[in-house]
Each structure stands twice: as C-alpha cells, then as structure tokens.
Amino acid sequence: MSSLARRRRPVPLRITPAVRVAAVLSFLYGVAAAALGVWLIVALATGGLDADTHQRLVFRGVTTAIVYSLVVGVVLIAEAFFVMRGARGLGVVILAGFVTFGGLVGEVIQAVMGGDAASLGIGAGIILAVVLPAALLLLPRGPQTTPSVRPDPAAGVTPSPQP
C-alpha cells in the first residue's frame, strides 16, 4: 500500500459563527476583487482607462493588476467554500497578510508625505476590513466531532407502572 493510501485525511474543524462571518466576508471580498479584474479587462479593451496603455510599462501594470485581482478573487471565493467545509483557511490568512503589510507600508508613506486625514482613515478602514476575516479564522476551534453513541443501560427494560 502506498504512503498516499495510508495517509489519513485531516479532521475537519468546527464551524463556529465567527468562521461563518469570515467565510461570508472572504466570499464578498473575492467577488469584489474578481469584479475589479473584470472591470479592468473591459476598461482596457474599450479604452476606458485614462492612461496611455500603448506604453509598455503602463500596459504591463494594468495587466498585472488584472491577473492579481482575478487570482485573489478566485482564491478568496474558493477558500470561503473550503472554510465552510472545515478547512483552516490559510489562503485567506496569507492574502490578508500580504494586503495588510502592503497597506501598512502605504499608509505610513502617505502619512509621512502629508496625506489628508480622510484618505488615511479610508486606508485604515480597508486594512481593518482585510484583517477581520483572517483574525476570525485564526481563532482557536477544535475538530468537528460526532456525538458519541452510548448504549442505553435500560434498553429493552419496560418501566414499571406508577400507581
């Protein structure tokens, strides 16, 4: 028997209300990211971008943004379904880490360069919104367990009639 055949599947984790919230948020963020990718594709194809996409670097930046947003959308949507089946959701956590790190760097640069408070607040809100599902998925949760079936000690015994 091969080692793959002997390997046991991991036990699914419990689905708590926090996990459900994280899965819904992950799904919604995935839909938004995929919608951004589709919007960029349409804008690039119809010339709706206010940029000279005939320049190589501009075109490359737009196409990179399209690919990243579509990949992030697919990963977040897939992870939402996996999480609802008992997976840990590491894809959501890893993507949230990348977005959080990049967002924090951008916020610090914007604050040092004299960004306005409204823009900094919006950026902080976006970072918090990204961190929320990852934090919810990192909360401790045990494996799903089925209730153990115990034999009834009085099975087959007819209770005595009460007067």
Residue frames relative to the residue before (quaternion, step in Angstrom):
aa qw qx qy qz dx dy dz
M 1.0000 0.0000 0.0000 0.0000 0.00 0.00 0.00
S 0.4364 -0.7104 0.4870 0.2601 3.56 -0.83 0.95
S 0.6335 -0.5440 0.3900 0.3881 3.53 -1.27 0.39
L 0.6112 0.5471 -0.3595 0.4449 3.58 1.13 -0.55
A 0.6550 0.5058 -0.3179 0.4628 3.56 1.03 -0.73
R 0.6861 0.4809 -0.2822 0.4673 3.59 1.09 -0.65
R 0.5585 0.6203 -0.3947 0.3840 3.57 1.15 -0.47
R 0.3268 -0.7499 0.5467 0.1791 3.53 -0.89 0.96
R 0.5000 -0.6309 0.4984 0.3219 3.52 -1.10 0.68
P 0.5099 -0.6367 0.4646 0.3448 3.58 -1.00 0.67
V 0.5135 -0.6318 0.4863 0.3172 3.52 -1.14 0.69
P 0.4585 -0.6846 0.4809 0.2998 3.62 -0.80 0.92
L 0.4529 -0.6822 0.5098 0.2637 3.54 -1.15 0.69
R 0.6208 -0.5484 0.4082 0.3837 3.56 -1.25 0.46
I 0.3273 -0.7097 0.5914 0.1985 3.53 -1.19 0.67
T 0.0777 -0.8100 0.5812 -0.0065 3.55 -0.27 1.30
P 0.6672 -0.4749 0.3540 0.4516 3.63 -1.18 0.15
A 0.6209 0.5346 -0.3490 0.4548 3.61 1.05 -0.69
V 0.6404 0.5147 -0.3198 0.4719 3.58 1.04 -0.74
R 0.6306 0.5232 -0.3361 0.4643 3.58 1.01 -0.74
V 0.6413 0.5095 -0.3213 0.4753 3.59 0.97 -0.84
A 0.6579 0.5073 -0.3102 0.4622 3.60 0.93 -0.89
A 0.6533 0.5085 -0.3198 0.4609 3.60 0.98 -0.78
V 0.6525 0.4989 -0.3217 0.4711 3.60 0.95 -0.81
L 0.6607 0.4952 -0.3119 0.4701 3.60 0.92 -0.87
S 0.6363 0.5232 -0.3262 0.4637 3.57 0.98 -0.83
F 0.6509 0.5115 -0.3163 0.4633 3.57 0.94 -0.85
L 0.6781 0.4900 -0.2964 0.4606 3.59 0.89 -0.93
Y 0.6491 0.4942 -0.3209 0.4811 3.60 0.98 -0.76
G 0.6317 0.5314 -0.3304 0.4575 3.58 1.05 -0.71
V 0.6416 0.5063 -0.3177 0.4807 3.56 1.01 -0.82
A 0.6530 0.5090 -0.3175 0.4624 3.59 0.97 -0.83
A 0.6624 0.4968 -0.3142 0.4645 3.60 0.93 -0.83
A 0.6598 0.4885 -0.3111 0.4787 3.59 0.95 -0.83
A 0.6293 0.5249 -0.3344 0.4655 3.60 1.03 -0.73
L 0.6160 0.5281 -0.3428 0.4734 3.59 1.04 -0.72
G 0.6516 0.5154 -0.3145 0.4593 3.60 0.94 -0.85
V 0.6642 0.4874 -0.3024 0.4793 3.57 0.94 -0.87
W 0.6389 0.5197 -0.3313 0.4603 3.59 0.97 -0.83
L 0.6563 0.5035 -0.3166 0.4642 3.60 0.95 -0.81
I 0.6184 0.5328 -0.3452 0.4632 3.59 1.04 -0.72
V 0.6728 0.4851 -0.2955 0.4739 3.59 0.88 -0.94
A 0.6669 0.4982 -0.3078 0.4607 3.59 0.92 -0.88
L 0.6500 0.5038 -0.3198 0.4705 3.59 1.00 -0.75
A 0.6855 0.4917 -0.2880 0.4533 3.58 0.94 -0.86
T 0.7568 0.3814 -0.2115 0.4868 3.60 0.99 -0.75
G 0.5010 -0.6654 0.4231 0.3567 3.58 1.25 -0.08
G 0.3979 0.7584 -0.4386 0.2723 3.57 1.20 0.45
L 0.5534 0.5892 -0.4080 0.4243 3.59 1.21 0.00
D 0.3691 -0.7187 0.5408 0.2338 3.56 -1.00 0.77
A 0.5517 0.5568 -0.4189 0.4584 3.55 0.73 1.09
D 0.4809 -0.6416 0.5117 0.3085 3.53 -1.20 0.53
T 0.1221 -0.8391 0.5284 0.0426 3.57 0.07 1.30
H 0.5142 0.6113 -0.4398 0.4106 3.59 1.23 0.20
Q 0.5643 0.5413 -0.3983 0.4795 3.56 1.25 -0.19
R 0.5717 -0.6542 0.3806 0.3169 3.53 -0.88 1.00
L 0.7032 0.4719 -0.2883 0.4468 3.61 0.80 -0.91
V 0.6306 0.5163 -0.3388 0.4702 3.59 1.03 -0.70
F 0.6574 0.5004 -0.3054 0.4735 3.57 0.90 -0.92
R 0.6533 0.5156 -0.3119 0.4584 3.56 0.96 -0.87
G 0.6532 0.5139 -0.3163 0.4575 3.60 0.97 -0.79
V 0.6607 0.4981 -0.3068 0.4704 3.57 0.96 -0.86
T 0.6806 0.4748 -0.3038 0.4681 3.59 0.86 -0.87
T 0.6162 0.5251 -0.3501 0.4712 3.62 1.06 -0.63
A 0.6454 0.5065 -0.3189 0.4746 3.58 0.98 -0.80
I 0.6226 0.5342 -0.3354 0.4631 3.60 1.04 -0.74
V 0.6847 0.4846 -0.2915 0.4597 3.57 0.81 -1.01
Y 0.6702 0.5009 -0.3062 0.4542 3.59 0.85 -0.91
S 0.6881 0.4780 -0.3086 0.4504 3.58 0.83 -0.88
L 0.6516 0.4995 -0.3243 0.4698 3.60 1.00 -0.69
V 0.6526 0.5010 -0.3167 0.4721 3.60 0.97 -0.81
V 0.6523 0.4988 -0.3147 0.4760 3.59 0.92 -0.88
G 0.6422 0.5281 -0.3264 0.4496 3.59 0.94 -0.79
V 0.6720 0.4866 -0.2962 0.4731 3.57 0.89 -0.92
V 0.6591 0.5068 -0.3159 0.4571 3.61 0.91 -0.88
L 0.6900 0.4795 -0.2978 0.4531 3.60 0.82 -0.89
I 0.6503 0.4984 -0.3235 0.4734 3.59 0.97 -0.76
A 0.6662 0.4906 -0.3076 0.4700 3.59 0.90 -0.88
E 0.6584 0.5088 -0.3135 0.4574 3.59 0.93 -0.86
A 0.5940 0.5613 -0.3728 0.4395 3.61 1.05 -0.62
F 0.6805 0.4630 -0.2897 0.4885 3.57 0.96 -0.82
F 0.6393 0.5202 -0.3345 0.4569 3.60 0.99 -0.75
V 0.6397 0.5292 -0.3249 0.4530 3.57 0.99 -0.83
M 0.6695 0.4917 -0.3067 0.4648 3.58 0.98 -0.77
R 0.6723 0.4432 -0.3015 0.5106 3.59 1.25 -0.16
G 0.6924 -0.5176 0.2685 0.4250 3.57 1.25 0.22
A 0.4567 0.6733 -0.4651 0.3489 3.62 1.20 0.25
R 0.6171 -0.5703 0.4027 0.3630 3.57 -1.25 0.39
G 0.3619 -0.7498 0.4846 0.2683 3.61 1.01 -0.72
L 0.1882 0.8252 -0.5140 0.1392 3.57 1.03 0.72
G 0.5823 0.5798 -0.3812 0.4235 3.61 1.08 -0.54
V 0.6479 0.4995 -0.3100 0.4845 3.57 0.99 -0.82
V 0.6674 0.5107 -0.3036 0.4490 3.57 0.91 -0.92
I 0.6725 0.4920 -0.3011 0.4638 3.60 0.90 -0.88
L 0.6684 0.4830 -0.3059 0.4757 3.61 0.89 -0.87
A 0.6360 0.5151 -0.3308 0.4698 3.59 1.00 -0.76
G 0.6243 0.5394 -0.3380 0.4528 3.57 1.05 -0.69
F 0.6597 0.5007 -0.3089 0.4676 3.58 0.94 -0.87
V 0.6795 0.4830 -0.2940 0.4675 3.57 0.86 -0.96
T 0.6522 0.5169 -0.3174 0.4547 3.59 0.96 -0.83
F 0.6550 0.5074 -0.3162 0.4621 3.58 0.90 -0.89
G 0.6875 0.4720 -0.2842 0.4731 3.58 0.84 -0.95
G 0.6585 0.5140 -0.3097 0.4542 3.57 1.00 -0.78
L 0.6521 0.5083 -0.3213 0.4618 3.56 0.99 -0.78
V 0.6284 0.5170 -0.3328 0.4765 3.57 1.01 -0.79
G 0.6743 0.4980 -0.2938 0.4594 3.57 0.91 -0.90
E 0.6494 0.5144 -0.3198 0.4598 3.58 1.00 -0.77
V 0.6447 0.5065 -0.3265 0.4704 3.58 0.97 -0.79
I 0.6512 0.5029 -0.3182 0.4709 3.58 0.92 -0.86
Q 0.6661 0.4959 -0.3089 0.4636 3.57 0.92 -0.87
A 0.6521 0.5066 -0.3247 0.4612 3.62 0.98 -0.76
V 0.6631 0.4970 -0.3069 0.4681 3.59 0.97 -0.83
M 0.7032 0.4597 -0.2629 0.4744 3.58 1.02 -0.76
G 0.6010 -0.6160 0.3472 0.3726 3.59 1.25 0.12
G 0.2203 0.7956 -0.5337 0.1832 3.57 0.99 0.75
D 0.5249 -0.6426 0.4515 0.3280 3.56 -1.12 0.60
A 0.6568 -0.5606 0.3509 0.3621 3.56 -1.21 0.61
A 0.6276 0.5452 -0.3477 0.4335 3.60 1.00 -0.74
S 0.6713 0.4923 -0.2925 0.4706 3.56 0.92 -0.87
L 0.6472 0.5049 -0.3134 0.4775 3.57 1.02 -0.80
G 0.6455 0.5223 -0.3158 0.4591 3.58 1.03 -0.73
I 0.6379 0.5120 -0.3210 0.4773 3.56 1.02 -0.79
G 0.6533 0.5093 -0.3083 0.4677 3.57 0.95 -0.84
A 0.6508 0.5024 -0.3155 0.4739 3.59 0.97 -0.81
G 0.6395 0.5223 -0.3260 0.4604 3.59 1.02 -0.73
I 0.6413 0.5105 -0.3217 0.4739 3.57 1.02 -0.78
I 0.6495 0.5073 -0.3236 0.4649 3.58 0.94 -0.83
L 0.6597 0.4955 -0.3127 0.4707 3.60 0.93 -0.82
A 0.6414 0.5218 -0.3262 0.4583 3.59 1.02 -0.74
V 0.6568 0.4928 -0.3109 0.4786 3.58 1.08 -0.65
V 0.6688 0.5142 -0.3017 0.4442 3.57 1.01 -0.81
L 0.5786 0.6489 -0.3709 0.3264 3.59 1.02 -0.77
P 0.7170 0.4152 -0.3065 0.4686 3.68 0.63 -0.88
A 0.6273 0.5317 -0.3484 0.4499 3.60 1.02 -0.69
A 0.6567 0.5002 -0.3132 0.4696 3.58 0.96 -0.84
L 0.6502 0.5115 -0.3219 0.4605 3.59 0.98 -0.76
L 0.6771 0.4851 -0.2977 0.4664 3.58 1.03 -0.72
L 0.6612 0.5038 -0.3107 0.4609 3.59 1.17 -0.44
L 0.4588 0.6663 -0.4629 0.3623 3.58 1.24 -0.07
P 0.5425 -0.6318 0.4260 0.3535 3.60 -1.00 0.68
R 0.1152 0.7555 -0.6395 0.0830 3.51 -1.08 0.84
G 0.3954 -0.7473 0.4939 0.2030 3.51 -0.87 0.97
P 0.6734 -0.4845 0.3561 0.4301 3.54 -1.29 0.03
Q 0.5495 -0.5672 0.4858 0.3747 3.52 -1.26 0.46
T 0.0515 -0.7913 0.6088 0.0240 3.53 -0.88 0.87
T 0.3523 -0.6899 0.5839 0.2429 3.49 -1.15 0.62
P 0.5353 -0.6202 0.4389 0.3690 3.57 -0.94 0.71
S 0.4420 -0.7008 0.4888 0.2730 3.52 -0.86 0.97
V 0.3390 -0.7295 0.5635 0.1879 3.52 -1.01 0.87
R 0.0668 -0.7905 0.6087 0.0089 3.54 -0.67 1.13
P 0.4749 -0.6626 0.4799 0.3242 3.55 -0.93 0.76
D 0.4638 -0.6635 0.5143 0.2830 3.52 -1.04 0.82
P 0.4179 -0.7322 0.4686 0.2641 3.61 -0.62 1.06
A 0.7375 0.3849 -0.2386 0.5010 3.57 1.10 -0.50
A 0.2885 0.7726 -0.5214 0.2190 3.57 1.11 0.49
G 0.8116 0.2405 -0.2012 0.4930 3.53 -0.96 0.88
V 0.6145 0.5159 -0.3645 0.4726 3.61 1.22 -0.01
T 0.3189 -0.7415 0.5640 0.1745 3.52 -0.75 1.05
P 0.4191 -0.7085 0.4891 0.2883 3.60 -0.72 0.93
S 0.4994 -0.6481 0.4780 0.3195 3.54 -1.09 0.68
P 0.5258 -0.6469 0.4386 0.3356 3.57 -0.98 0.76
Q 0.3443 -0.7284 0.5611 0.1898 3.55 -1.05 0.84
P 0.3923 -0.7397 0.4899 0.2430 3.61 -0.80 0.92
